[in-house]
Every structure is written in C-alpha cells, then in structure tokens.
Amino acid sequence: MNTEQKVRVVEALAEKLQQYDVVYLADIGGFDAEKTSNFRRECFKQDIKLEVVKNTLLIKAMEKSGRDFGDLMTVAKGETSILFAETANAPARLIKEFRKKLGRNNEKPILKGAYAQESAYLGNDQLETLVNIKSKEELIGDVLGLLQSPAKNVLSALQSGGNTIAGLVKTLSERA
C-alpha cells in the first residue's frame, strides 16, 4: 500500500469514526474462512459495519477524527477488526451470541475495547457490561412506561369509581 492509499484509508476511517458513536475493537484472528464469513453475515444482518484495519492506520484515524477515545488506542495491537454500530449494546450482544454458537470454550471474537456513550471500555471482561447497556430506544420505553403508570392508575380508579357511582345511582333510581 503506497502513501496515497494510506492517506485515503485514514481519511475514510476518520470520517466513519466521526459518524458513528459506537466503535468496538475486536480480534477475530484465527477464524477460518467459514467462521469469518458467518461473523460478517451476522454483522450485516444487525446493521453493524465490520472492517479489518491496520493498527497504525486506525490510530492515525482516531487522532484525526477529533474525538477523545480515551485509552482505546492502547488496545490497537495484534489483529484488529473494527465494528461500527448505531446501538451501544448491539456489537456486544453479537459477540456474545456468536461465541455461544461456536461452543462453550470459544473466546473468539475477543473484545479488545469499545467506545460507547462517550466512554471507553477496555478488555474482554467488559463484554457483559456492554451487553447490559440499554439503547436509547429502550431507555425511552422505560421512561414512557414509568410516566404512563400513574396516569393509568388514575384512569383506572376513575373508571372503576365511575362504574360504582353509576351503579349506585341506577340502583337508587330503581328503588325510588
């Protein structure tokens, strides 16, 4: 790869790093062609962009993007794949499910680190934490549920009270 090609790759990566708020770095090295293809297919199904990148170009793109990725650059060693997503927990869930499909003793893909919700998560041990992050849509649903609950209780009480009062009025009018 000549210098001009490297500059184009860095610019394209920097643009993606600015565009996506969720960035995961993973190691899928050691996968055979079938496993790699299956992982790519699962990423595509879940609208997660997967790219294999050179670490030096990735670090330059991170610096050029203008974002503060914290210590995420320190894990860019060895074989690195980068996953871009819109939802913070989607890549973590994908990695966890893919490991399940491959078998109990499989640790690949290995999570090197992630940048989600303006925070850096380093290491494979952060996978469960990332899986449990709620998406924006889930949080909005929770808040709406909480807001609707008191209103539903009031409406329910008014309706049941209204039926009781209406029943009493009807009974009294029939007796008269």
N, C-alpha and C positions, 0 to 999 in steps of 0.2 A: 504494500500500500504506500503510495507516494504521499508527499506532504500535502498536496492539494486535496487528495481524497480524505486524509485525516482531518483536515480543517473542515471539510463538508460534514463528516461524521460527527465531529464535536459540535458544530453548529446545529445539526439536526437533533442531536441528543439534548443539547441545552434548551432548545425550543420545547421538546417534549417534557423536560424537567420543569419548565415554567408552566406548561399547560396542565399537567396532572398534579393533584395534591397528594396522591398516594403512590409511593415508589417503594418497591421491595427489591432487595438484592438476594439472590439465591444461588446455590450451587447445584446444578443438575448434571455435573460431570460424572462420567461413568455409566450413564444411561446408554443402552443400545439404541439402535435406530427406531425400533418399535416403541419403546418407552418414551423416547423423546417426542416422537410423533403423537403419541397418546396425550402427553402432557401439553403439547402445543394445541391439540384439538380441544382439550378441556379449557385451556385459557381462552381460545376463540369463542367457545360456547358461552363463557361467562363474561365476555367483553373485557378481557384482560389482555393487554398488549405485552408480548414476550419478545425480548431481544437478547442475543448473546453479544456481549461487548468486551472490548479490551479495557482492562482496568485503568491504564494511563489515560485513555481517551475519555472514559467515564469520569475520572477525577477532574480532568480539564473542563468537561461539560458542566459538572456540578459547580465548579468555580465560576464559569462563565454565565451560568443561569441567574446569578444574583440572589439565590435563595440560601438560607443558612440551614444546611443539612446536619449540623452538629458533628458528631463523631462518625457519621455514616461512611464518610470517605475512608476511615481507617480499616473497614472490613472489606474493602475492594482489593482482595488478594486471591490468587488462585483463579479457578474458573468461575466466572461471574455471569449470571443471567439477570436481566433487569425486567421487572414486571411493573407495568403502569396500569392503574385502575382508577375508577371514579369513587368506589366504595371502599372505606378503610379496611374492612374485615374480609373482603372478597378473596384476595390472594392468600390470606392466612387459611381461610376455610378450604380453598382449593388445594393448598399444600397438604393440609391435614387429611382431607378425603383421598388425595392421590396416594399418600402413604398407606392409608388403610387398604386401598385396592391392591397395592403391591405386596402387602404382607406385614406381619407383626414386627419383624426385626429390621424393617427397612427405615432408614433415617433420611433417605433422599426423597425429594429435594431438601437440602439443608438451607434453612433460613439464616442468612448472614446478618441481615439487618433490614430495617424498614423505616420509612419516613411517612407518618400518617398523622393527621390532625395537628400539624405543626410540631411534632415531637419525633425524636429519633429513638428507635428500639433496636438494640444491638444484641445479636446472638440468637441461636436456635431456641434457647429457653424462653424467649419472648413470644413464641408462637401462640400459646394458649391465651396470653394477654391480648394479642392482636385478634384472635378469633372472637373474643368476648367484647370487643369494641362494637358499640351499636352504631349503625349507619344513621345518617341524617334523617332518613325516612322513618326508621324505627323509633328514633327519639321523638320525632313529631307525632307519630302514632301514640306513643306513651303519654305525651303531654295532652293530646286531644282526648285520650281516654280518661285521664285524670280530671280534665276540665268538664267533660260530659257527665261524669259520675254524679256530682252533686246536683246538677240540673235534672238528671234522670230520676234521682231520688225525690226531688221536689215535685216533679211532674207526676210521678207515681203516687206520692202521698196525696196530691191534689185530686188526682183521678179517683183514687180509692175513696177518699173523703167525699168527693162529689157523688159517687155512687151511693155511699152510705147516707148522705143527706137527702139525695133524690129518693132513695128507698124509704127513708123515714117520712118524707113529705107525702109520698104516694100512699104509704100505709095509713098515715094520719088522715089524708083526704078520703080514703076509702072508708074509714071508721066514721067519719062525720056525716 
